[in-house]
Amino acid sequence: MKKIKTLNKISSKGLDLFGAEYNVSDAVESPDAILVRSAKLDTDSFEGLLAVARAGAGFNNITVDKASAKGVCVFNTPGANANAVAELVMTALGMAVRNVHKAAQWVNELDVNDPDLATVVEKGKSKFSGTELSGKTLGVIGLGKIGVLVSNYARWKNMNVIAYEPYPSVSNMHKLSNVVTVVKDLDQVIAQSDFLTVHVPFIKGSTENLLNEKNLANFKGRFILNFARDGIVNMDAVYAMLDSQKLEGYISDFPDAKQIAHEKILCLPHLGASTEEAEDNCAVMAVEQLKDYLELGVVRNSVNFPALEEHPHMGVKSRVIVINQDVPNMIAEITKVIGGAGFNISSFSNKSNGKIGYNLIDIETVVSDEIIQVLSKLDKVIKVRVIHF
């Protein structure tokens, strides 16, 4: 029986997919795999761990580098919560430009017993006068699944949209409105936008401080929205712009004490993916990916392993999985060991991503566990396992 540990509450629509051959609980010890949402996870804390699935897109709560070093596959669920995030982005932007949150707070503080309440309301509403989104320009930074949906929603509101995407995905571009302007110059998007919204992953040394004091100096717009990850927008630059009246407001789904205390920052409690539908979608996707990996060795939507979705054909009795550092001559060394043990390879599939080499070797006879020990002793091999059918 395979053991799955949950570190957060996971939707039952996903968990129910595991079936009777799995032991799934937050109390599981020595798990084969872990399901997690936002909890911090140090993969080195679990010996024998094979995989981790993050029921969500971001994965900076997981020690991915440590996982790679131990041959632990880390999955995420890109796109499963895309609609939930995109809808919230447009909702929050609408609230900000119309001062909805400020107006609602003001109304709630009124004296309901005031006989002139209606007059007070009519006189007071003028200080919450806002602007319309139609005709304004939204700058979208990143055209993944969320960025594409945000762009399309903005177009439906008759906004102009200019988007920054240096590495466009063909599948995502097919779903993007054909009147969205896509450029590879971030400064151009910043300079031409009334509002900026960020939809890229946080990658230390890459997207870290992607929006910063230098490039934001060219932003003449009103609001910046961050529903992606903390650390992508340099907050020192944001505070300086807010305090000098160069920026009307900042909208954050990743609040801290300083942001909450700032009157010009609209903070939400990380609500991006907090819908019933998104949580169901993420759980189902995460569980399906874990099952495919544990039962078949199939890899899709991994953040540290190369994708390899080769399924075993009829007649295969054993699938040998070898995870190695991505260095030359590994295929030759692996096949030499298997051939030397007297096994005929029916199928050999290999993918690499520059760091990890992932190999699926199908054999039409039952392979003993001894071959794991021999393969594991090869230099640069990280982990070996065998799945029997």
BASE-269916 format. One record per residue: residue number from 1; y, z, x of N, C-alpha, C in turn; chain. Coordinates in steps of 0.02 Angstrom, whole numbers. Each point is the difference from the previous one (the first is absolute). Example, Ala and Ser with C-alpha at 12.3 -4.5 7.8 and 13.67 -1.06 7.14 Angstrom:
ATOM   pos      npy      npz      npx     capy     capz     capx      cpy      cpz      cpx   unit
ATOM     1     -284      390      660       59        0      -45       60        0       45      A
ATOM     2       53      -36      -18       59        3       42       55       37      -39      A
***
This chain:
ATOM   pos      npy      npz      npx     capy     capz     capx      cpy      cpz      cpx   unit
ATOM     1      -60        0       42       60        0      -42       63        0       44      A
ATOM     2       46      -45      -16       61       -4       38       51       51      -26      A
ATOM     3       37       29       47       46       53      -17       73      -23        6      A
ATOM     4       38        9      -54       70      -20       -2       43       61      -13      A
ATOM     5       48       12       43       47       56       -8       66      -26      -28      A
ATOM     6       27       33      -51       65      -17      -27       51       51       24      A
ATOM     7       58      -24       23       52       45       24       58        7      -50      A
ATOM     8        0      -42      -50       49        4      -54      -36      -14      -66      A
ATOM     9       35       11      -54      -27      -19      -65       -3      -76       -4      A
ATOM    10      -59      -26      -13      -12      -72       -4      -21      -17      -71      A
ATOM    11       27      -55      -26      -15      -21      -68      -75       -6      -12      A
ATOM    12      -23       26      -57      -71       -4      -18      -24      -72       -8      A
ATOM    13       45      -45      -16      -20      -70       -7      -26      -28       66      A
ATOM    14       24       27       55      -26      -19       65      -62       39       18      A
ATOM    15        4       65       -7      -56       43       20      -64      -15      -37      A
ATOM    16        7      -20      -64      -60      -15      -40      -39      -60       27      A
ATOM    17       31      -40       42      -34      -59       28      -51       19       53      A
ATOM    18        3       60       27      -45       19       54      -72        4      -23      A
ATOM    19      -13       29      -58      -68        3      -24      -39       60       28      A
ATOM    20      -62        5      -21      -41       59       14      -21        5       73      A
ATOM    21        4      -54       37      -22        2       70       54       27       47      A
ATOM    22       56       22      -29       54       28       40       14       72      -21      A
ATOM    23       15       41       49       24       68      -13       75        0       13      A
ATOM    24       40        6      -52       72       -5        5       33       65      -22      A
ATOM    25       39       30       46       31       64      -16       53       16       53      A
ATOM    26       47       43      -18       48       24       49      -30       54       45      A
ATOM    27      -60       23      -18      -33       53       39      -53      -27       48      A
ATOM    28      -10      -66        1      -50      -31       43       14       15       73      A
ATOM    29      -53       19       36        6       10       73      -36      -57       36      A
ATOM    30       23      -16       60      -28      -54       41       -5      -65      -41      A
ATOM    31       56      -24      -26       -2      -59      -43      -13      -64       39      A
ATOM    32      -29      -48      -36       -6      -68       28       67      -36       -6      A
ATOM    33       36       16      -53       65      -33      -12       46       48      -36      A
ATOM    34       65      -15        4       51       41      -32       45      -43      -43      A
ATOM    35       15       25      -59       50      -31      -45       62       43        1      A
ATOM    36       58      -31       12       61       39        7       58      -39      -32      A
ATOM    37       49       37      -24       62      -30      -22       56       19       49      A
ATOM    38       31       56      -10       58       18       42      -14       57       49      A
ATOM    39      -58       31       -4      -16       57       45       -3      -23       73      A
ATOM    40       23       43       45       -5      -15       71      -74        3       21      A
ATOM    41      -21      -49       38      -70       -4       21       -6      -14       74      A
ATOM    42      -28       48       36      -17       -9       71      -74      -19        2      A
ATOM    43      -15      -62       14      -70      -24       -3      -44       34       53      A
ATOM    44       29       26       53      -39       35       50      -29       65      -25      A
ATOM    45       23       23      -58      -25       63      -28      -68       -8      -34      A
ATOM    46      -26      -62       -4      -62      -13      -36      -48      -39       44      A
ATOM    47      -50       34       26      -51      -32       41      -44      -45      -43      A
ATOM    48      -18      -58       26      -45      -45      -36       34      -40      -54      A
ATOM    49       65        3       -5       37      -36      -51       -5      -76       12      A
ATOM    50      -13      -37      -54       -6      -73        5       63      -36      -24      A
ATOM    51       31       26      -52       56      -36      -30       47       46      -38      A
ATOM    52       61      -24       -8       51       34      -40       32      -53      -45      A
ATOM    53        9       17      -63       35      -46      -46       61       35      -27      A
ATOM    54       57      -30       11       64       26      -26       13      -34      -66      A
ATOM    55        2       39      -54       14      -27      -67       76      -11       -7      A
ATOM    56       24      -51       34       70      -16        3       12      -48       58      A
ATOM    57       61      -21        8       15      -50       52       16       31       67      A
ATOM    58       43       52        1       19       30       63      -56       40       31      A
ATOM    59        0        6       66      -55       36       33       24       42       59      A
ATOM    60       65       16        0       25       40       56      -19       74       -5      A
ATOM    61      -37       19      -52      -26       68       -5      -70        6       32      A
ATOM    62      -25      -56       27      -67       -2       29        6      -15       75      A
ATOM    63      -40       32       41        1      -11       72      -40      -64       16      A
ATOM    64       31      -56      -12      -35      -64        7      -23      -14       71      A
ATOM    65       42       16       49      -19      -12       70      -62       42       19      A
ATOM    66       -2       62      -22      -59       41       14      -61      -29      -35      A
ATOM    67       10      -24      -61      -55      -29      -37      -28      -61       37      A
ATOM    68       43      -43       24      -22      -60       36      -40       19       62      A
ATOM    69       23       51       35      -34       22       61      -71       25      -13      A
ATOM    70      -12       25      -61      -66       26      -18      -40      -49      -43      A
ATOM    71       27      -60      -12      -35      -49      -40        0       16      -74      A
ATOM    72       53       33      -23        7       17      -71       44      -52      -33      A
ATOM    73      -25      -34      -51       37      -52      -34       47       32      -51      A
ATOM    74       64      -20        1       50       27      -46       22      -57      -47      A
ATOM    75       -6       13      -64       20      -49      -51       63       24      -36      A
ATOM    76       37      -48      -27       52       16      -49       -8      -46      -59      A
ATOM    77       44        5      -48       -7      -39      -62       64      -39      -14      A
ATOM    78       16      -49       42       62      -37       -8        2      -37      -67      A
ATOM    79       56        7      -34        9      -36      -63      -23       38      -62      A
ATOM    80      -42       50        9      -27       35      -59       55       38      -37      A
ATOM    81       51       22       36       55       36      -32       65      -40        0      A
ATOM    82       -5      -64       14       60      -41       10       44       -2      -62      A
ATOM    83      -29      -10      -58       41       -5      -60       35       66      -15      A
ATOM    84      -35       56       10       30       65      -13       62       10       44      A
ATOM    85       -6      -16       64       56        9       45       57      -48      -18      A
ATOM    86      -16      -63      -12       51      -50      -15       39       18      -63      A
ATOM    87      -35       23      -51       35       20      -62       47       58       13      A
ATOM    88      -22       48       41       42       58       14       61      -19       41      A
ATOM    89       -8      -46       47       57      -24       40       55      -27      -45      A
ATOM    90      -19      -43      -47       50      -29      -44       29       51      -48      A
ATOM    91      -42       48      -22       25       53      -43       51       43       36      A
ATOM    92      -16       19       62       45       43       39       65      -36       17      A
ATOM    93       -4      -65       15       60      -38       14       44       -3      -62      A
ATOM    94      -30      -12      -58       37       -1      -62       34       66      -15      A
ATOM    95      -37       55       13       29       67      -10       60       10       45      A
ATOM    96       -6      -21       63       53       12       49       64      -38      -18      A
ATOM    97       -7      -64      -15       61      -41      -11       34       18      -66      A
ATOM    98      -37       31      -47       30       21      -63       12       76       -2      A
ATOM    99      -12       35       55       11       72        5      -38       38      -55      A
ATOM   100      -59      -23      -17      -38       30      -54      -18       73       15      A
ATOM   101      -23       13       61      -20       68       18       58       49       -3      A
ATOM   102       58      -23       24       60       44       -2       24       11      -71      A
ATOM   103       -2      -53      -40       23        5      -69      -46       46      -40      A
ATOM   104      -66       -7       11      -48       42      -36        9       74       18      A
ATOM   105       12       13       64       10       69       21       64       28      -32      A
ATOM   106       53      -40       -3       63       22      -30      -10       17      -74      A
ATOM   107      -35      -43      -36      -12       11      -71      -40       65      -11      A
ATOM   108      -51       11       42      -41       60       -8       38       65       13      A
ATOM   109       57       -6       34       40       60       16       55       12      -51      A
ATOM   110        6      -43      -51       51        8      -51      -16       59      -46      A
ATOM   111       52       27      -30       -7       54      -48      -20      -30      -68      A
ATOM   112      -61       10      -20      -24      -32      -62       32       31      -62      A
ATOM   113       32       57        8       34       32      -56       73      -18       -5      A
ATOM   114       25      -41       44       70      -23       -1       11      -44      -61      A
ATOM   115       47       19      -45       12      -40      -60       28      -69       17      A
ATOM   116       28       -8       59       28      -65       21      -47      -36       48      A
ATOM   117      -64       14       -6      -49      -28       47        4      -76        2      A
ATOM   118        4      -33      -58        2      -73       -3       60      -27       38      A
ATOM   119       57       34       -8       61      -22       35       -7        9       75      A
ATOM   120      -29       57       20      -11       14       71      -44      -54       32      A
ATOM   121      -53      -19      -37      -45      -52       25       36      -66        9      A
ATOM   122       39      -20      -51       35      -64        4       51       -1       56      A
ATOM   123       35       55       10       50        2       53      -32        4       70      A
ATOM   124      -57       33        3      -31       11       65      -41      -57       27      A
ATOM   125      -20      -46      -44      -46      -52       23       31      -48       50      A
ATOM   126       66       -5        1       33      -50       43      -13       14       74      A
ATOM   127      -10       63       18      -10       14       72      -70      -20       24      A
ATOM   128      -42      -23      -46      -67      -23       20       -7      -76       -7      A
ATOM   129       57      -34       -7       -2      -73       -6      -33      -31       61      A
ATOM   130      -43      -48      -11      -38      -30       55       10      -75        6      A
ATOM   131      -49      -33       27        2      -72        8      -66      -30      -22      A
ATOM   132       -2      -65      -10      -62      -33      -21      -35      -32       60      A
ATOM   133      -65       -7       -6      -40      -31       53        4      -76       -1      A
ATOM   134        8      -28      -60        2      -72       -7       55      -31       43      A
ATOM   135      -20      -50       39       48      -34       43        8       31       69      A
ATOM   136      -25       60        9        4       32       66      -57      -24       44      A
ATOM   137        5       15       65      -51      -22       48      -41       59       25      A
ATOM   138      -66       -6       -9      -46       51       25      -33      -25       64      A
ATOM   139        5       40       53      -33      -16       62      -66       37        4      A
ATOM   140      -55      -37        5      -67       29        1      -28       -6       71      A
ATOM   141      -16       56       30      -25        1       69      -76        9       -2      A
ATOM   142      -36      -54        9      -73        1       -2      -26      -31      -64      A
ATOM   143      -42      -52        8      -27      -35      -58      -76        8       -3      A
ATOM   144      -22       63        1      -69       15      -18       -5       -3      -76      A
ATOM   145      -52       28      -26       -9       -3      -73       55       35      -38      A
ATOM   146       24       57       26       54       36      -34       65      -39        6      A
ATOM   147       16      -23       60       62      -37        9        4      -62      -43      A
ATOM   148      -56      -34       -8       -2      -60      -42       14       19      -73      A
ATOM   149      -32       53      -24       12       21      -69       72       21      -11      A
ATOM   150       28       38       47       70       21       -6       46      -61       -3      A
ATOM   151      -13      -49       43       40      -61        0       -3      -36      -67      A
ATOM   152      -61       -5      -26       -8      -35      -65       33       38      -57      A
ATOM   153       -8       66        0       33       40      -52       76       -9        4      A
ATOM   154       27       -1       60       73       -8        9       22      -68      -27      A
ATOM   155      -39      -51       12       17      -67      -26        0        0      -77      A
ATOM   156      -47       36      -30       -1        4      -73       62       35      -27      A
ATOM   157       32       40       42       63       32      -20       60      -42       21      A
ATOM   158      -13      -62       17       53      -48       19       37       20       63      A
ATOM   159      -35       35       45       29       16       65      -16      -55       50      A
ATOM   160       44       -7       49      -16      -43       58      -42       42       47      A
ATOM   161      -50      -31       31      -44       38       45       -6      -37       67      A
ATOM   162       13       37       54      -12      -25       67      -48       48       34      A
ATOM   163      -52      -25       31      -53       42       26      -13      -14       74      A
ATOM   164      -15       54       36      -18       -4       71      -76        8        7      A
ATOM   165      -32      -49       28      -72        3       12      -17      -45       60      A
ATOM   166       -8       31       59      -15      -40       60      -71      -28        2      A
ATOM   167      -46       31      -37      -70      -22        1      -26      -10      -71      A
ATOM   168       23      -51      -34      -18       -8      -71      -74      -15      -11      A
ATOM   169      -29       34      -50      -69      -12      -20       -1      -56      -51      A
ATOM   170      -45      -47        9       -5      -57      -45      -13       23      -72      A
ATOM   171      -47       47       -8      -17       23      -68       59       34      -33      A
ATOM   172       39       39       38       59       32      -29       55      -50      -17      A
ATOM   173        9      -48       44       52      -50      -11      -13      -42      -63      A
ATOM   174      -64      -11      -15      -17      -37      -61       22       36      -63      A
ATOM   175        6       66        4       18       40      -59       75       12       -4      A
ATOM   176       37      -20       51       72       13        3       39      -53      -38      A
ATOM   177       51       23      -37       44      -47      -35       28      -52       48      A
ATOM   178        1      -62      -20       21      -54       45       76       -3       10      A
ATOM   179       36       45      -33       73        1       11       21       60       44      A
ATOM   180      -50       36       26       15       53       48       10      -31       69      A
ATOM   181       53       18       33       14      -25       68      -36       44       51      A
ATOM   182      -43      -30       39      -39       38       51       25      -20       69      A
ATOM   183       18       50       40       25      -12       68      -37       44       50      A
ATOM   184        6      -16       63      -30       39       53       52       38       41      A
ATOM   185       61        3      -26       55       33       34       21       61      -42      A
ATOM   186      -18       59       23       15       62      -35       75        9       -9      A
ATOM   187       39      -16       51       72        9       -3       31      -42      -56      A
ATOM   188      -28      -59      -12       25      -43      -53       -9       33      -69      A
ATOM   189      -58       30      -10      -14       34      -63       48       60       -9      A
ATOM   190        9       38       52       44       59       -4       71      -21      -17      A
ATOM   191       24      -52       32       70      -20       -9       14      -31      -68      A
ATOM   192      -51      -30      -32       11      -37      -62      -18       40      -63      A
ATOM   193      -23       61        7      -27       36      -57       49       52      -29      A
ATOM   194       -4        8      -66       35       55      -34      -42       63        1      A
ATOM   195      -66      -11       -1      -48       56        2      -56      -19       47      A
ATOM   196      -26       50       37      -56      -11       45      -58       43      -21      A
ATOM   197      -60      -29       -2      -60       39      -16      -54      -15       52      A
ATOM   198      -33       52       25      -46       -5       56      -73        2      -24      A
ATOM   199      -40      -49       23      -70       -3      -21      -45      -23       58      A
ATOM   200        4       37       55      -43      -13       58      -36       65       17      A
ATOM   201      -57       -4       34      -34       62       21       37       33       58      A
ATOM   202      -10       65        7       29       34       58      -47       -9       60      A
ATOM   203       25      -32       52      -38       -9       62       44       25       57      A
ATOM   204      -23       53       32       40       30       53       14      -50       55      A
ATOM   205       63       -6       20       18      -47       52       11      -70      -24      A
ATOM   206      -13      -12      -65        9      -67      -28       47        2      -60      A
ATOM   207      -23       26      -55       44        6      -59       37       67       -2      A
ATOM   208      -15       43       48       37       63        4       74      -14       12      A
ATOM   209       43       29      -42       72      -12        4       17      -74       -5      A
ATOM   210      -38      -35      -42       14      -72       -9       71      -11      -25      A
ATOM   211       22       43      -46       71        1      -20       34       55       38      A
ATOM   212       50      -17       40       30       48       46       75       -9        3      A
ATOM   213       31       40       40       74        0        4       27      -69       19      A
ATOM   214      -34      -34       46       25      -64       24       -2      -54      -54      A
ATOM   215      -59      -10      -32       -3      -55      -48       31       18      -68      A
ATOM   216        0       64      -17       31       20      -63       77       -3        2      A
ATOM   217       28       -7       60       73       -8        5       23      -63      -36      A
ATOM   218      -45      -47      -10       17      -63      -34      -13        3      -75      A
ATOM   219      -24       57      -25      -15        5      -72       63       19      -38      A
ATOM   220       21      -42      -44       60       11      -40      -18       17      -73      A
ATOM   221      -63       10      -13      -23       12      -68        8       72      -21      A
ATOM   222      -36       18      -54       13       64      -33      -57       51        8      A
ATOM   223      -62      -23       -6      -57       46        1      -56      -25       45      A
ATOM   224      -35       48       31      -61      -14       38      -57       40      -33      A
ATOM   225      -57      -33      -10      -57       33      -32      -59        1       49      A
ATOM   226      -33       57        4      -60        6       42      -57       29      -41      A
ATOM   227      -45      -44      -21      -61       19      -35      -61      -20       42      A
ATOM   228       11       -9       66      -54      -21       44      -28       60       38      A
ATOM   229       37       24       50      -21       57       40       60       30       35      A
ATOM   230       -2       66        9       51       34       39       -4      -25       72      A
ATOM   231       58       -5       33        2      -21       70       18      -73        9      A
ATOM   232       -3      -39      -52       18      -71        5       76       -8        1      A
ATOM   233       34       42      -39       73        0       -3       26       59       41      A
ATOM   234       44      -14       47       28       53       41       49       41      -42      A
ATOM   235      -18       63      -12       40       40      -46       67       22       30      A
ATOM   236        5        6       65       64       16       30       51      -55      -16      A
ATOM   237      -23      -62        3       44      -56      -17       20        2      -73      A
ATOM   238      -48       17      -44       13        4      -71       51       55      -16      A
ATOM   239       -9       59       29       46       55      -12       71      -18       23      A
ATOM   240        5      -33       57       66      -20       26       33      -49      -48      A
ATOM   241      -38      -47      -27       28      -49      -47       20       32      -66      A
ATOM   242      -41       46      -24       17       35      -62       63       42        7      A
ATOM   243        4       37       56       56       46       10       65      -37       14      A
ATOM   244       -5      -61       25       61      -40       14       17      -49      -56      A
ATOM   245      -35        7      -57       11      -41      -60      -19      -74       10      A
ATOM   246      -39      -15       53      -22      -68       11      -63      -17      -40      A
ATOM   247      -31       50      -28      -60       -8      -41        7       44      -61      A
ATOM   248      -11      -30      -59        9       38      -62      -57       48      -13      A
ATOM   249      -61      -21       17      -57       45      -12      -63      -22       34      A
ATOM   250      -46       47        7      -66      -12       29      -52       27      -48      A
ATOM   251      -53      -38      -11      -53       20      -47      -64        9       40      A
ATOM   252      -28       60       -4      -57       17       43      -58       26      -42      A
ATOM   253      -60      -24       16      -61       28      -30      -35       47       49      A
ATOM   254       36       17       55      -28       44       51       52       53       19      A
ATOM   255       16       45      -47       56       47       11      -17       55       49      A
ATOM   256       52       24       33       -5       62       39       60       43      -20      A
ATOM   257        7       57       30       51       48      -20       70      -30        6      A
ATOM   258       13      -36       54       67      -27       11       15      -55      -50      A
ATOM   259      -49      -42      -16       11      -53      -49       13       30      -69      A
ATOM   260      -39       50      -19        8       30      -66       69       31       -8      A
ATOM   261       26       28       54       65       33       -2       59      -48       -2      A
ATOM   262      -12      -63       16       55      -48        4       14      -30      -69      A
ATOM   263       62        5      -23       18      -21      -67       -6      -75      -11      A
ATOM   264        0      -39       53       -3      -73       -8      -71      -28        9      A
ATOM   265      -48       43        6      -70      -22        7      -39       17      -63      A
ATOM   266      -30      -50      -29      -43        9      -58      -72        8       25      A
ATOM   267      -27       60       -7      -66       15       26      -53        2      -55      A
ATOM   268      -56      -31       13      -58        4      -45      -59       30       39      A
ATOM   269      -45       35      -33      -54       36       35      -61      -42       15      A
ATOM   270       11      -55       38      -55      -45       19      -38      -23      -62      A
ATOM   271       37      -30      -47      -28      -21      -63      -27      -72        1      A
ATOM   272       10      -35       56      -16      -71        2      -65      -20      -33      A
ATOM   273      -54       32       18      -66      -19      -26      -25       48      -53      A
ATOM   274       45       42      -26      -22       52      -47       -1      -26      -72      A
ATOM   275      -44      -46      -12      -15      -21      -69      -76        4       -9      A
ATOM   276      -20        8      -61      -72        4      -14      -35      -64       22      A
ATOM   277       33      -57      -13      -30      -64       17       -7       -9       76      A
ATOM   278       51       19       37       -2       -8       73      -52       46       31      A
ATOM   279       -5       62      -24      -49       46       27      -71      -24      -15      A
ATOM   280      -10      -28      -59      -66      -29      -16      -16      -59       45      A
ATOM   281       49      -45        8      -10      -60       41      -16       17       72      A
ATOM   282       39       48       27      -10       20       70      -69       32       10      A
ATOM   283      -20       43      -47      -65       34        5      -57      -50       -3      A
ATOM   284        3      -45      -48      -53      -50       -7       -6      -43       63      A
ATOM   285       57      -23       24        0      -43       60      -26       38       61      A
ATOM   286       22       62        8      -22       40       58      -75       13       -2      A
ATOM   287      -26       18      -58      -72       14       -7      -41      -63       12      A
ATOM   288       21      -55      -28      -37      -63       10       -4      -19       73      A
ATOM   289       56       10       36        1      -16       72      -45       47       39      A
ATOM   290        1       64      -17      -43       48       34      -74      -16      -12      A
ATOM   291      -18      -13      -62      -70      -16      -15      -23      -62       37      A
ATOM   292       40      -51        1      -19      -62       35       -9       13       75      A
ATOM   293       41       44       27       -6       15       71      -62       42       15      A
ATOM   294      -10       52      -39      -57       44       12      -67      -33      -15      A
ATOM   295       -2      -41      -52      -63      -30      -21      -14      -67       32      A
ATOM   296       53      -37       19      -10      -69       26       33      -12       67      A
ATOM   297       45       45       21       37      -12       62       58      -47       -9      A
ATOM   298       16      -19      -61       54      -48      -14       68       34        9      A
ATOM   299       47      -36       32       66       27       13       53      -44      -33      A
ATOM   300       39       30      -45       59      -34      -26       55       51      -12      A
ATOM   301       61      -20       13       59       43       -6       -4       61       46      A
ATOM   302      -24      -11       61        0       53       49       65       -5       41      A
ATOM   303       27       58       18       62        0       40      -15        2       74      A
ATOM   304      -63       11       19      -16        3       72      -60      -43       21      A
ATOM   305      -38      -26      -48      -56      -43       16       15      -71      -24      A
ATOM   306      -29      -50       33        8      -69      -25      -39      -10      -64      A
ATOM   307       24      -43      -43      -35      -14      -63      -63      -40       14      A
ATOM   308      -55       20      -31      -63      -36        6      -40       13      -64      A
ATOM   309       -4      -50      -42      -29        9      -67      -66      -38       -9      A
ATOM   310      -36       -8       55      -64      -34       -1      -54       44      -33      A
ATOM   311      -30      -25      -54      -53       38      -34      -69      -22       26      A
ATOM   312      -47       46        3      -67      -18       24      -35      -47      -49      A
ATOM   313      -38      -48       27      -36      -46      -43      -69       29      -19      A
ATOM   314      -32      -32      -46      -67       21      -21      -47        0       60      A
ATOM   315      -39       50        6      -49        3       54       21       46       57      A
ATOM   316       63       18        3       24       45       53      -25       71      -14      A
ATOM   317      -31       29       50      -26       68       -7       45       52       34      A
ATOM   318       34      -21       53       43       46       37       65      -35       19      A
ATOM   319       55       36       -7       65      -24       24       25       48       53      A
ATOM   320        5      -24       61       25       40       56       75      -10        5      A
ATOM   321       37       55        0       73       -2        4       22       29       67      A
ATOM   322       35      -41       38       24       22       65       76       -5        1      A
ATOM   323       32       56       16       73        4        6       16       11       73      A
ATOM   324       41      -44       28       14        5       71       74      -13       15      A
ATOM   325       20       19       59       67      -19       23        1      -77        7      A
ATOM   326       56      -30      -15        4      -73        0       10      -25       72      A
ATOM   327      -57       -9       33       -1      -24       69      -51      -57        5      A
ATOM   328        7      -43       52      -46      -57        7      -73       21       11      A
ATOM   329      -45      -45      -19      -71        4       16      -39       50      -43      A
ATOM   330       31       30      -51      -36       49      -40      -55      -32      -42      A
ATOM   331       12      -59      -27      -51      -33      -41      -63      -13       41      A
ATOM   332       10      -23       62      -57      -15       43      -40       64       15      A
ATOM   333       35       54       13      -34       63       16      -39       26      -61      A
ATOM   334       30       -6      -59      -32       25      -61      -63      -41      -15      A
ATOM   335        6      -66        3      -58      -43      -15      -55        9       52      A
ATOM   336       18       13       62      -50       12       53      -42       61      -16      A
ATOM   337       33       53      -23      -37       61      -17      -47      -12      -59      A
ATOM   338       26      -32      -52      -40      -11      -60      -58      -48       14      A
ATOM   339       14      -53       36      -53      -47       19      -51       31       46      A
ATOM   340       24       42       46      -44       33       47      -47       49      -34      A
ATOM   341       21       24      -59      -42       47      -39      -50      -37      -44      A
ATOM   342        2      -68        4      -49      -39      -37       20      -18      -71      A
ATOM   343       65        6      -16       23      -16      -67       34      -68       -2      A
ATOM   344      -15      -39      -51       32      -65      -10       61        9      -45      A
ATOM   345       58      -23       24       62        7      -39        3      -56      -52      A
ATOM   346        5       20      -63        5      -48      -54       72      -25       -9      A
ATOM   347       47       46       10       71      -17       -8       41       48       42      A
ATOM   348       52      -28       34       45       41       40       72      -18      -19      A
ATOM   349       37       48      -27       70      -10      -18       43       46       41      A
ATOM   350       55      -27       26       44       40       43       73      -16      -16      A
ATOM   351       41       53       -3       72       -8       -5       33       51       45      A
ATOM   352       59      -17       24       38       47       42       74       -3      -19      A
ATOM   353       36       53       17       71        2      -16       43       15       61      A
ATOM   354      -29       -7       60       37       15       61      -13       69       26      A
ATOM   355      -25       44      -43      -16       68       21      -73       18      -15      A
ATOM   356      -23      -21      -59      -68       16      -22      -39      -64      -10      A
ATOM   357      -61        0       26      -48      -53      -15      -50       27      -51      A
ATOM   358      -14      -39      -52      -44       24      -54      -56      -52       -8      A
ATOM   359      -62       24        4      -58      -45        0      -51       19      -53      A
ATOM   360      -23      -50      -38      -53        9      -49      -58      -43       21      A
ATOM   361      -57       32       17      -59      -36       23      -56       11      -50      A
ATOM   362      -20      -54      -33      -53        4      -51      -67      -19       29      A
ATOM   363      -51       41      -17      -67      -10       26      -50        5      -58      A
ATOM   364      -49      -44       -1      -47       -3      -57      -60       45        9      A
ATOM   365        3       46       47      -51       51        7       35       68        4      A
ATOM   366      -39       53       -9       30       67        2       12       20       72      A
ATOM   367       61       19       15       20       20       67       -4       76        6      A
ATOM   368      -30       23       53       -5       73       10       66       28       23      A
ATOM   369        8       64       -9       62       33       20        8        2       76      A
ATOM   370      -53      -15       37        4        0       73       51      -51       25      A
ATOM   371        7      -54      -37       46      -53       23       72       25       -2      A
ATOM   372       13       48      -45       67       29       -3       16       35       66      A
ATOM   373      -49       37       26       11       36       62       14      -47       58      A
ATOM   374      -38      -55        3        9      -48       55       67      -34       -4      A
ATOM   375       17      -24      -61       65      -34       -8       58       47       12      A
ATOM   376       -8       63      -20       54       48        8       17       14       73      A
ATOM   377      -48      -13       44       11       13       71       36      -57       35      A
ATOM   378       10      -56      -35       37      -56       30       72       20       11      A
ATOM   379       26      -20       57       70       14       15       45      -34      -51      A
ATOM   380       50       35      -23       50      -24      -49      -24        1      -72      A
ATOM   381      -63       20      -12      -23        8      -69       24       68      -25      A
ATOM   382       29        0      -60       28       61      -29      -48       33      -49      A
ATOM   383      -30      -39      -43      -45       28      -51      -51      -53      -20      A
ATOM   384      -61       23      -15      -54      -44      -24      -34       34      -59      A
ATOM   385      -14      -39      -51      -41       26      -56      -43      -56      -27      A
ATOM   386      -52       17      -37      -45      -48      -30       -6       13      -75      A
ATOM   387        6      -52      -39      -10        5      -72      -66      -35      -16      A
ATOM   388      -44       35      -34      -65      -29      -19        2      -21      -74      A
ATOM   389      -30      -57      -15       -1      -25      -69      -72       -1      -27      A
***
